[in-house]
Amino acid sequence: MERQLTTLAAATFVLVFSRLCGAEEIGFRLARKHFVIVPVLVNGQGPYEFLLDTGSTTSVVERELGADLGLKSLQQTAIRTATGTEVVPIARVHQIDVGSQSARTVLVLCSEMDAVRSLDENIRGILGFNFLSRFRYTLDYKRKKLRFEGDGAIEGTRIPFDPSGRSIILSAGHLRLLLDTGATGIFLFHADGLDIEMNARSIRSVSTLSGRRVTKSGLLRRLVIGDETLHRVPITLVPQSELEERADGLVPGTLFDSFYVDHEAGFVVLNPRQGEKRGSTKP
């Protein structure tokens, strides 16, 4: 018990110190080395474990949890899944909290989440773009910390994206890559103009949201995103993706030690360095 109290006191000190510095850090765990799982309060209940997914446009609450919380359906919508189409309710959550950071009036889908829960059965929801876009934050994979930033300087090359969109699309040469913390590797939707060393033995058929697709794997000889230059990067080619109109592929968050996102100003910094001065935390 004494050891637990000491640990709790230390954690409280770190949290309070972070707030005084204009930022707040929340620890997360990684499921299967890629998926960021954070503790979340929904309408003051919880905490529940949610997947943080920058590639998901909308937040999701597992259907059973939504029923337990008394979420009411506003309307229904059809979504694509790996096994077909699922009709799901859209509900309004009054408040979602991560640490002391709150977002009010968040629309969520109430879904069975079978594919996501197959990754980790403890996952009860997804924090998507419509929650994350209200904050400035750094996702630090090396330290396993989600840091909500104040107004202080973040040092590093700024890679712009359109903040009015529903995803983080980064330019990498002539490629448009969606920064996706739910991806396990680099997935490209075409190979036009790319120097890729394909693996002839890697051809296989997989199930995607738009049906069965033939995928190929290989090595992209050079990829430049901001200041980061990567050589002989493993990629998977998935042609005719449902995302192809918006992007040329997906780039996983785990490709970097950390990244910072400013949704208000519309830029990302890969592997950022912290500045000395910080303002107050953005509400």
C-alpha positions as CSV (number, residue, x, y, z in Angstrom):
1,M,0.0,0.0,0.0
2,E,2.8,2.4,0.9
3,R,4.5,1.7,-2.4
4,Q,1.2,2.4,-4.2
5,L,0.7,5.7,-2.4
6,T,4.3,6.7,-3.2
7,T,3.7,5.9,-6.9
8,L,0.4,7.8,-6.9
9,A,2.0,10.8,-5.2
10,A,4.8,10.8,-7.8
11,A,2.3,10.6,-10.7
12,T,0.3,13.5,-9.2
13,F,3.4,15.6,-8.9
14,V,4.3,15.0,-12.5
15,L,0.7,15.8,-13.6
16,V,0.6,19.1,-11.5
17,F,4.1,20.1,-12.7
18,S,3.1,19.5,-16.3
19,R,0.0,21.7,-15.9
20,L,2.0,24.5,-14.4
21,C,4.2,24.3,-17.4
22,G,1.2,24.8,-19.7
23,A,1.0,21.2,-20.8
24,E,-0.4,17.9,-19.5
25,E,1.0,14.4,-20.1
26,I,-1.1,11.2,-20.0
27,G,0.5,7.8,-20.2
28,F,-0.7,5.3,-22.7
29,R,0.0,1.6,-23.5
30,L,0.8,0.2,-26.9
31,A,-1.2,-2.8,-28.1
32,R,0.6,-5.1,-30.6
33,K,3.5,-2.5,-30.7
34,H,1.4,0.0,-32.8
35,F,-1.9,0.8,-31.4
36,V,-2.2,3.7,-28.8
37,I,-4.6,2.9,-26.0
38,V,-5.6,5.8,-23.6
39,P,-7.9,6.0,-20.6
40,V,-11.0,8.0,-21.3
41,L,-14.0,9.2,-19.4
42,V,-17.4,9.3,-21.2
43,N,-20.0,11.5,-19.6
44,G,-18.1,11.2,-16.4
45,Q,-18.1,7.4,-16.4
46,G,-15.0,5.2,-16.7
47,P,-12.1,5.3,-17.3
48,Y,-12.5,3.1,-20.4
49,E,-9.7,2.1,-22.8
50,F,-10.0,3.8,-26.2
51,L,-7.9,3.5,-29.3
52,L,-6.4,6.8,-30.4
53,D,-6.8,6.8,-34.2
54,T,-5.8,9.8,-36.2
55,G,-7.0,8.0,-39.3
56,S,-10.6,7.7,-38.1
57,T,-12.7,10.7,-39.0
58,T,-15.3,10.0,-36.3
59,S,-15.1,8.8,-32.7
60,V,-16.7,5.5,-31.8
61,V,-18.2,4.0,-28.7
62,E,-18.7,0.2,-28.5
63,R,-22.4,-0.6,-28.8
64,E,-22.7,-2.4,-25.5
65,L,-20.9,0.5,-23.7
66,G,-23.2,3.0,-25.4
67,A,-26.2,1.1,-24.1
68,D,-24.8,1.0,-20.6
69,L,-24.2,4.8,-20.7
70,G,-27.7,5.5,-22.0
71,L,-26.6,7.0,-25.3
72,K,-29.6,7.8,-27.4
73,S,-29.6,7.3,-31.2
74,L,-30.0,10.6,-33.2
75,Q,-30.0,8.8,-36.5
76,Q,-28.5,5.8,-38.2
77,T,-25.8,5.5,-40.9
78,A,-24.2,2.7,-42.9
79,I,-20.5,2.1,-42.5
80,R,-18.2,-0.3,-44.3
81,T,-16.5,-3.1,-42.5
82,A,-14.1,-5.9,-43.5
83,T,-17.1,-8.2,-43.7
84,G,-19.7,-6.0,-45.4
85,T,-21.9,-3.0,-44.4
86,E,-23.1,-2.3,-40.9
87,V,-25.9,0.1,-40.0
88,V,-25.0,1.9,-36.8
89,P,-26.5,4.6,-34.6
90,I,-25.1,8.0,-34.3
91,A,-25.2,9.4,-30.7
92,R,-24.2,12.5,-28.9
93,V,-21.8,12.3,-26.0
94,H,-22.0,15.3,-23.7
95,Q,-18.4,15.2,-22.6
96,I,-15.3,13.1,-23.3
97,D,-12.3,13.6,-21.0
98,V,-8.7,12.5,-21.4
99,G,-6.8,13.6,-18.3
100,S,-8.1,17.1,-17.6
101,Q,-8.7,17.8,-21.3
102,S,-12.4,17.9,-22.2
103,A,-14.4,18.0,-25.4
104,R,-18.1,18.6,-25.2
105,T,-20.9,17.6,-27.5
106,V,-19.0,14.9,-29.5
107,L,-20.9,12.9,-32.1
108,V,-20.0,9.2,-32.0
109,L,-20.9,6.0,-33.8
110,C,-22.1,3.1,-31.7
111,S,-20.6,0.0,-33.3
112,E,-19.8,-3.6,-32.4
113,M,-16.2,-2.8,-33.2
114,D,-15.4,-6.5,-33.8
115,A,-12.3,-5.8,-35.9
116,V,-10.8,-3.3,-33.4
117,R,-11.6,-5.5,-30.4
118,S,-9.9,-8.4,-32.1
119,L,-6.7,-6.4,-31.6
120,D,-7.4,-6.0,-27.9
121,E,-10.6,-7.1,-26.2
122,N,-10.3,-4.3,-23.6
123,I,-10.8,-1.5,-26.2
124,R,-14.2,0.1,-25.7
125,G,-14.1,2.9,-28.2
126,I,-12.1,5.0,-30.6
127,L,-10.9,8.6,-30.2
128,G,-11.1,9.9,-33.8
129,F,-10.4,13.1,-35.6
130,N,-13.6,14.9,-34.4
131,F,-12.2,14.7,-30.8
132,L,-8.5,15.1,-31.5
133,S,-8.9,18.1,-33.8
134,R,-9.9,20.2,-30.8
135,F,-6.4,20.1,-29.3
136,R,-2.7,20.6,-29.8
137,Y,-0.9,17.5,-28.8
138,T,2.4,15.5,-29.0
139,L,2.2,11.7,-29.3
140,D,5.5,10.3,-27.9
141,Y,5.9,6.6,-28.7
142,K,9.3,6.4,-27.1
143,R,8.1,7.6,-23.7
144,K,4.5,6.3,-24.2
145,K,3.1,9.7,-23.4
146,L,0.3,11.7,-24.9
147,R,1.1,15.4,-24.2
148,F,-1.5,18.1,-24.6
149,E,0.4,21.2,-25.4
150,G,0.0,24.8,-24.4
151,D,0.9,27.8,-26.6
152,G,4.7,27.3,-26.2
153,A,7.1,26.9,-29.1
154,I,7.6,23.5,-30.7
155,E,10.9,23.3,-32.6
156,G,11.2,21.5,-35.9
157,T,10.1,21.6,-39.5
158,R,6.4,22.3,-39.9
159,I,4.6,20.2,-42.4
160,P,1.3,21.8,-43.4
161,F,-2.0,20.1,-43.8
162,D,-5.5,21.4,-44.4
163,P,-7.1,21.8,-40.9
164,S,-10.6,22.1,-42.5
165,G,-10.3,18.5,-43.7
166,R,-11.2,15.4,-41.7
167,S,-7.7,13.9,-41.7
168,I,-4.1,14.7,-41.5
169,I,-2.7,14.6,-45.1
170,L,1.0,15.2,-45.3
171,S,3.1,15.9,-48.5
172,A,6.0,13.5,-49.1
173,G,7.3,14.6,-52.5
174,H,4.5,14.0,-54.9
175,L,2.8,11.6,-52.5
176,R,-0.1,12.6,-50.2
177,L,0.1,10.4,-47.1
178,L,-2.5,10.2,-44.3
179,L,-0.9,10.1,-40.9
180,D,-2.6,7.2,-39.3
181,T,-1.9,5.9,-35.8
182,G,-4.2,2.9,-36.6
183,A,-1.9,1.7,-39.4
184,T,0.8,-0.9,-38.8
185,G,3.0,0.1,-41.7
186,I,3.2,2.2,-44.9
187,F,0.3,1.3,-47.2
188,L,0.4,2.8,-50.7
189,F,-2.7,2.8,-53.0
190,H,-0.6,3.0,-56.3
191,A,3.0,2.8,-57.4
192,D,3.0,5.6,-60.0
193,G,6.4,7.3,-60.3
194,L,7.8,5.5,-57.3
195,D,11.1,3.6,-57.1
196,I,9.9,0.4,-55.4
197,E,11.7,-2.9,-55.2
198,M,8.8,-5.4,-55.3
199,N,8.9,-8.8,-53.6
200,A,7.5,-11.3,-56.1
201,R,6.7,-13.8,-53.4
202,S,4.6,-11.3,-51.3
203,I,1.5,-11.3,-53.4
204,R,-1.6,-12.2,-51.4
205,S,-5.3,-11.6,-51.2
206,V,-6.6,-9.7,-48.2
207,S,-10.0,-8.4,-47.0
208,T,-10.4,-4.6,-47.0
209,L,-13.4,-2.2,-46.4
210,S,-14.1,-2.3,-50.1
211,G,-13.8,-6.1,-50.5
212,R,-11.0,-8.5,-51.4
213,R,-7.8,-6.9,-52.7
214,V,-4.6,-8.3,-54.1
215,T,-1.7,-6.8,-52.2
216,K,2.0,-6.7,-52.9
217,S,4.9,-5.9,-50.6
218,G,8.3,-4.3,-51.3
219,L,10.8,-1.7,-50.4
220,L,10.5,2.0,-51.2
221,R,14.0,3.1,-51.9
222,R,13.6,6.6,-50.5
223,L,10.9,8.5,-48.7
224,V,11.2,12.1,-47.6
225,I,8.7,13.7,-45.2
226,G,9.7,17.1,-43.8
227,D,13.2,16.7,-42.4
228,E,12.9,12.9,-42.2
229,T,14.6,10.9,-45.0
230,L,14.0,7.1,-44.9
231,H,15.8,4.6,-47.1
232,R,14.5,1.1,-48.2
233,V,11.3,1.5,-46.3
234,P,9.0,-1.6,-46.2
235,I,5.6,-0.8,-48.0
236,T,2.5,-2.7,-48.9
237,L,0.7,-1.8,-52.1
238,V,-3.1,-1.9,-51.8
239,P,-4.6,-0.7,-55.1
240,Q,-8.0,0.8,-55.5
241,S,-8.5,1.8,-51.9
242,E,-11.6,3.6,-50.7
243,L,-9.3,6.4,-49.5
244,E,-7.6,6.9,-52.8
245,E,-9.4,10.1,-53.6
246,R,-8.1,11.8,-50.5
247,A,-4.6,10.3,-50.2
248,D,-2.0,8.2,-52.0
249,G,-1.4,6.1,-48.9
250,L,-1.1,5.7,-45.2
251,V,1.9,6.4,-43.0
252,P,1.9,5.0,-39.4
253,G,2.6,7.1,-36.4
254,T,5.1,4.5,-35.2
255,L,7.4,5.3,-38.1
256,F,8.6,8.2,-35.9
257,D,9.6,8.5,-32.2
258,S,7.1,11.2,-31.8
259,F,5.0,13.8,-33.6
260,Y,3.2,17.1,-32.8
261,V,-0.1,18.2,-34.3
262,D,-1.5,21.7,-34.3
263,H,-5.0,21.4,-35.7
264,E,-5.7,25.1,-35.4
265,A,-2.7,26.3,-37.4
266,G,-2.7,23.2,-39.6
267,F,0.8,21.7,-39.3
268,V,2.6,18.6,-38.0
269,V,6.2,18.4,-36.7
270,L,7.9,15.0,-36.8
271,N,10.2,14.2,-33.9
272,P,9.8,17.7,-32.4
273,R,12.0,19.4,-29.9
274,Q,10.3,21.2,-27.0
275,G,10.8,25.0,-26.7
276,E,11.5,26.7,-23.3
277,K,8.4,28.8,-22.9
278,R,4.8,27.5,-22.7
279,G,1.5,29.2,-22.4
280,S,-1.8,27.9,-20.9
281,T,-3.4,24.7,-22.1
282,K,-5.8,25.1,-24.9
283,P,-9.4,24.5,-23.7
